[in-house]
Amino acid sequence: MTGAATRTDLMTGADSMNSSNAAGMAAAPLAALVTTVTDQSSRYLNRELQWLEFNERVLFMAEDERVPLLERVRFLAIHASNLDEFFMKRVGGLRRQMAAGVGAVGPDTTNPAKQLENIRARSLATTVRKSECYLKQILPALKDAGVELADYSSLSKGETKYVKDWYQRNVFPVLTPLAVDPGHRFPFISNLSVSLGVMLRRPGDTEQLFARVKVPKVVPQWCRLAGGGSGGGGVMRFISLRDIMENNLDELFSGMELLKVMAFRVTRNADVTDDMEDAEDLLEQIQQQLRERRFAPVVRLQINRKPNRRLLQFLCDEMEISPDDLYETQGLIDYTTLHEIADLNLPEHRFTPWVPLVPPRLNRPEQDIFTAIREGDILTHHPYESFDASVERFIEEAAIDPQVVAIKQALYRTSGDSPFVRELARAAEAGKQVAVLVELRARFDEERNIEWARRLEDAGVHVAYGVVGLKTHTKIALVVRREADGLRSYVHISTGNYNSKTAKIYEDVGLFTTDPAICDDVIDLFNSITGRCRQPQYNKLLVAPHAMKKRFLELIDREVQLHTANSPGRIVVKMNQLQDQEVTEGLYRASQAGVRIDLIVRGFCTLRPGVPGMSENISVCSIIGRFLEHGRIFYFRNGQDDPRDGDYYIGSADWMYRNLHARVEAVCPVENRQLRARLWQILNICLNDQRQTWDMQPDGAYTMRSPQDLPEGAPEAVGVHQTLMNLVLAQSRRDAEEEM
């Protein structure tokens, strides 16, 4: 394994309910817990740099030789895609903040200008690291595996002819060269597009002219050369579309003298002004924002090393960008095109295929899903368990069941060919009462959400476009069914989106229940979203922005009050990000009281763990691997000896200011002891992992754990994801044996 040996400064998690730190400290009044660390800058880490730290952990997956080769290629593309979104959202937002004269916002005291400076320094270093990974590790490894990503200059005469023919048939008719001269304005350069800037002149003239040719996205970005490859032996050779275009511009500019060619890629600000509070028509406002985003300022210009200075200066002048917006790279300009290479049919260089299993309680062909839920709450864990055999089935059966009278669902993101859209439309056409909350402001999915919201409306579905001033991020579904004793409600509450595609790679948990108190809460929540009522109180749900944060702070402080040497407090939380200042301060107070806190945070975390006098009882770890850790699970010991008797919650919210204050979120208690035991098992597998987990240090850096002196095949050594797959398979085998 490359790069990991120097990053094994181990700081492991443990599953014991007791800890030496906690056991020796008695409970103390909250007012007496005065930390010695008072400077704001030392109490909180910078959100933007912590996000970049997270993305470097993603990049490490591309460097890690233990990961199958094509998966490493994919992680290289994922890292690039993540960085694109970061520049669009976060850098774009900081630029807008600086232009408006707004200083530091939030607990971190770094002003926008300094943050941009730090981001640039970190991003430049990462760009070098990514290029070296691609050129020195990925390309040689691909070649050893029989896949060559070739340069145009290396083509034989036969290959050159093949490429020219392919280009003429598949690419040339699509191209539109755009000249810049007194009769032609500088063309619009679309976001995340790769272009060729061409400097040319007429024969005999001295005047140099500029033209731009966009590399089209509607054709494959890699051309496979004729000849060997999978099945037929030999090497599969590919050449990039950009390289082909760059070497075949003569015909496009017939009669002109080509002087210089330079490839470049533009990233635009996606953090456009949000005036939703005053929006009279939310749909119209979102459409206006999409138009604004299309023409938003450029925040990054990616170019190859040693660019033509005249071409570069021309582009900078026309797009009004500064040298700080320039990012030179070796290798590829657009690494996201590597998804095409990662999709190659070479199973020996991919993760072993995983087919999610049907949850045991739902694996009874003769029984409908509503009968199964009535027998007791059902917890699902994706992608280990099947999404389509559980969540999709829930809505599909509701759509065709004659006893179902109403279906309500909140959709934040869903797949383009979503079965939910199809089944909800089908239910409405069958005369059922169907209401859907469509969140139009799900960033970068706005256009898709508008499209299928209109499809639902055309089918007779009651569509609400969210709550003005708030994003609706909760993942809830409600089915109302007419039964012998009257109407009964069935609820699904999830940590993840109703998206059939991402459910295959995103780790999430969900709960099916008929608990009357929870069902009443969900009914009230839907009414508050789609109607005009404002429900201040809920029976069991923690709902943001109403009372979720207040309740979480109470649960944290309760651990302090219950903490004793014989019964130490304990908090374990799994989430995507942590950034809220008040929650962080609550965790600091609990740590100072001796409460042991384990935080499993996949992305960025602005809390500083392990700081003496402030957070020495807090550990933070991050899990990066085959699946994207997305589930939010919250555990509070509540003075109980048996972990199954503590308080557990699952839901859609991270401990972020935006989740707790600016979004509609729902977190649900899990009260069945058997289901709690399963959640405890999931948390402990994460805490004890030694294969794909990184430990956060007080300075915000992360060190990767390394399996040492562990038996081959031990759960801690094979990783969280493989361990959970093995557990689901073992359970399936036990169920099959019981059936025999």
Helices and strands as residue ranges (DSSP letters): G 5-7, H 20-23, G 30-32, H 40-43, H 47-63, H 69-86, I 87-91, H 92-99, H 112-132, I 133-138, H 139-144, E 147-150, G 152-154, H 157-170, G 172-174, E 178-180, E 194-201, E 209-214, E 222-224, E 236-240, H 241-246, E 257-268, G 276-278, H 282-294, E 298-304, H 309-319, G 323-325, E 326-329, G 335-338, H 339-342, G 347-349, G 360-362, H 369-374, E 378-382, I 388-392, H 393-400, E 404-411, H 419-429, E 433-438, H 446-458, E 462-464, E 471-472, E 476-483, E 486-494, G 502-504, E 506-513, H 516-530, E 542-544, H 548-562, E 570-575, H 581-592, E 596-601, E 618-623, E 628-629, E 633-636, G 643-645, E 647-651, H 657-661, E 663-669, H 673-688, E 693-696, E 702-704, H 715-718, H 720-739
